[in-house]
């Protein structure tokens, strides 16, 4: 059987791939910052509702201050904008195994980000996580006006990269987003902090990787 061709690009989701998300702590703190206080479960449901404005925020229809005002009205959020941004940007933490992997692959493959995100998160991530300096660029939903799993956002990333989908390996923690990419001819890997499996896949594609540092592995 013909061996798989080594991809030219690793196309990477940001939240829960390049960095970790801590939404449990976020929703607890958000609930305590609302008047009246709200439960984490209630807030999750409210933010998934179309009336929350979150979808428009991620597509760049609402800016950060505009979404903040909407949250004040809808949730009873009792934080001013700077305090809200500290809470909102506090959902992230480093994904050390992924940082080690990216460092080990530099010079062997191109890196590009693909994320459903917003201007505030994107600005914070670029400033707080130097590993993003390995990325040539990031295709962000708020900048292109489309969000995963819509085909338009994947097409935008491929246009920026200038390569066909078959030359790209896409990593995402949401399986539906991986499948959407695959339907467009992009190779996919469903990443669930399964770092050993990812490294095995990359080695099978011809990449050279150092051993996973046990300080970082199996977290």
C-alpha positions as CSV (number, residue, x, y, z in Angstrom):
1,X,0.0,0.0,0.0
2,X,1.3,3.5,-0.9
3,X,2.4,5.4,2.2
4,X,0.5,8.5,3.2
5,X,2.1,11.7,2.0
6,X,3.5,13.9,4.7
7,X,1.3,17.0,5.0
8,X,2.8,20.4,4.4
9,X,0.7,22.2,7.0
10,X,-0.7,21.5,10.5
11,X,-3.9,23.4,10.7
12,X,-4.8,23.8,14.3
13,X,-7.7,24.8,16.4
14,X,-6.8,27.1,19.3
15,X,-9.1,26.3,22.3
16,X,-8.5,22.8,23.7
17,X,-5.9,22.1,21.1
18,X,-3.1,24.7,21.0
19,X,-4.1,25.9,24.5
20,X,-6.5,24.5,27.1
21,X,-9.9,25.9,28.1
22,X,-11.2,26.1,31.7
23,X,-14.8,26.8,31.1
24,X,-15.9,25.1,34.4
25,X,-14.1,27.8,36.5
26,X,-15.3,30.5,34.1
27,X,-19.0,29.7,34.4
28,X,-18.7,29.5,38.2
29,X,-17.1,32.9,38.4
30,X,-19.5,34.3,35.8
31,X,-22.5,33.1,37.8
32,X,-21.2,34.8,40.9
33,X,-20.8,38.0,38.9
34,X,-24.5,38.2,37.9
35,X,-27.3,39.9,39.7
36,X,-29.1,37.7,40.7
37,X,-26.5,35.0,40.8
38,X,-26.9,32.3,38.2
39,X,-25.8,28.6,38.1
40,X,-23.2,27.4,35.7
41,X,-25.7,25.1,34.0
42,X,-28.2,28.0,33.5
43,X,-25.4,30.2,32.0
44,X,-24.3,27.5,29.6
45,X,-27.8,27.2,28.2
46,X,-28.2,30.9,28.0
47,X,-25.0,31.5,26.0
48,X,-25.9,28.7,23.6
49,X,-29.2,30.5,22.9
50,X,-29.2,32.6,19.7
51,X,-30.4,35.6,21.7
52,X,-27.1,35.7,23.7
53,X,-25.4,37.2,20.7
54,X,-22.4,34.8,21.0
55,X,-22.8,33.6,17.5
56,X,-22.7,37.1,16.2
57,X,-19.8,38.0,18.4
58,X,-17.8,35.1,16.9
59,X,-18.7,36.2,13.4
60,X,-17.6,39.8,14.0
61,X,-21.1,41.1,13.9
62,X,-20.9,42.3,17.5
63,X,-17.7,43.8,18.9
64,X,-16.4,43.2,22.4
65,X,-18.0,46.2,24.1
66,X,-21.3,45.5,22.3
67,X,-21.4,41.9,23.5
68,X,-20.5,43.1,27.0
69,X,-23.6,45.4,27.1
70,X,-25.8,42.6,25.8
71,X,-24.5,40.3,28.6
72,X,-25.2,43.0,31.2
73,X,-28.8,43.2,29.9
74,X,-29.4,39.5,29.4
75,X,-27.5,37.9,32.3
76,X,-27.5,40.7,34.8
77,X,-23.7,40.8,34.5
78,X,-22.4,43.2,37.1
79,X,-18.9,43.7,35.9
80,X,-17.5,46.7,34.0
81,X,-15.7,46.0,30.7
82,X,-12.1,45.7,32.0
83,X,-13.2,43.3,34.8
84,X,-15.3,41.3,32.3
85,X,-12.3,41.0,29.9
86,X,-10.1,39.7,32.8
87,X,-12.7,37.0,33.5
88,X,-13.3,36.3,29.8
89,X,-9.6,36.0,28.9
90,X,-9.0,33.9,32.0
91,X,-10.5,30.7,30.4
92,X,-7.2,29.7,28.9
93,X,-4.1,27.9,30.2
94,X,-1.1,26.4,28.5
95,X,-1.2,22.9,26.8
96,X,2.4,21.9,27.6
97,X,2.4,18.7,25.5
98,X,1.2,20.6,22.5
99,X,3.7,23.3,23.0
100,X,6.5,20.6,23.1
101,X,5.1,19.0,20.0
102,X,5.0,22.3,18.0
103,X,8.5,23.1,19.2
104,X,9.7,19.6,18.0
105,X,8.1,20.0,14.6
106,X,9.3,23.5,13.8
107,X,11.2,23.4,10.5
108,X,9.4,20.2,9.4
109,X,5.9,21.6,8.7
110,X,4.0,24.9,8.4
111,X,1.6,25.9,11.2
112,X,-1.7,27.8,10.8
113,X,-4.5,28.4,13.2
114,X,-8.3,28.0,12.6
115,X,-10.6,29.1,15.3
116,X,-14.2,30.1,16.2
117,X,-13.1,33.1,18.2
118,X,-13.4,36.8,18.8
119,X,-11.1,39.8,18.7
120,X,-10.5,39.9,22.5
121,X,-9.5,36.3,22.8
122,X,-7.3,36.4,19.7
123,X,-5.5,39.5,21.0
124,X,-5.0,37.9,24.4
125,X,-3.8,34.6,23.1
126,X,-1.2,36.2,20.8
127,X,0.2,38.2,23.7
128,X,0.0,35.6,26.4
129,X,1.2,32.4,24.6
130,X,4.5,32.8,22.7
131,X,4.0,29.4,21.1
132,X,1.5,31.1,18.7
133,X,4.6,32.7,17.2
134,X,5.2,29.5,15.4
135,X,2.0,30.1,13.4
136,X,2.2,31.8,10.0
137,X,-1.3,33.1,10.6
138,X,-4.7,32.4,12.1
139,X,-8.0,32.1,10.2
140,X,-10.5,33.5,12.8
141,X,-14.3,33.3,12.5
142,X,-14.7,36.9,13.6
143,X,-12.4,38.1,10.8
144,X,-13.9,36.1,8.0
145,X,-17.6,36.2,9.0
146,X,-18.0,32.4,9.0
147,X,-17.7,29.8,11.7
148,X,-16.9,26.1,11.9
149,X,-18.4,23.8,10.6
150,X,-19.4,26.1,7.7
151,X,-17.4,25.4,4.6
152,X,-16.5,29.0,4.1
153,X,-14.1,29.2,7.0
154,X,-12.1,26.1,5.9
155,X,-12.0,27.5,2.3
156,X,-10.7,30.8,3.7
157,X,-7.8,29.0,5.5
158,X,-6.9,27.0,2.4
159,X,-6.8,30.2,0.3
160,X,-4.5,31.8,2.8
161,X,-2.3,28.8,2.9
162,X,-2.2,28.4,-0.9
163,X,-2.2,24.6,-0.7
164,X,-4.8,21.9,-1.5
165,X,-6.7,20.2,1.4
166,X,-4.8,17.0,0.9
167,X,-1.6,18.7,2.0
168,X,-3.1,19.8,5.3
169,X,-3.7,17.9,8.6
170,X,-6.3,19.6,10.7
171,X,-6.5,19.1,14.5
172,X,-9.7,20.0,16.4
173,X,-11.3,18.8,19.7
174,X,-14.8,18.9,18.2
175,X,-15.4,15.8,16.0
176,X,-18.0,17.5,13.9
177,X,-15.6,20.2,12.9
178,X,-13.0,17.5,11.9
179,X,-15.6,15.7,9.8
180,X,-16.6,18.9,8.1
181,X,-13.0,19.6,7.2
182,X,-12.6,16.0,5.9
183,X,-15.7,16.4,3.7
184,X,-13.8,19.2,1.9
185,X,-10.7,17.0,1.3
186,X,-8.7,18.2,4.3
187,X,-7.1,15.4,6.4
188,X,-8.3,15.4,10.0
189,X,-7.3,14.3,13.5
190,X,-9.8,14.4,16.4
191,X,-7.6,15.7,19.2
192,X,-8.8,15.0,22.8
193,X,-5.5,15.5,24.6
194,X,-4.6,12.1,23.2
195,X,-1.0,13.2,22.7
196,X,0.5,9.7,22.3
197,X,-2.0,8.9,19.5
198,X,-1.3,12.2,17.8
199,X,2.4,11.6,17.9
200,X,2.0,8.1,16.5
201,X,0.0,9.5,13.6
202,X,2.6,12.2,12.9
203,X,5.5,9.6,13.0
204,X,3.5,7.4,10.6
205,X,3.4,10.4,8.2
206,X,7.1,10.8,8.3
207,X,7.7,13.4,10.9
208,X,10.6,13.1,13.3
209,X,9.6,13.8,16.9
210,X,11.6,13.8,20.2
211,X,10.2,11.7,23.1
212,X,7.2,13.2,24.9
213,X,8.6,14.8,28.0
214,X,7.1,12.9,30.9
215,X,6.6,16.2,32.8
216,X,4.1,17.1,30.1
217,X,2.7,13.7,29.1
218,X,-0.5,12.0,30.2
219,X,-2.1,15.1,31.8
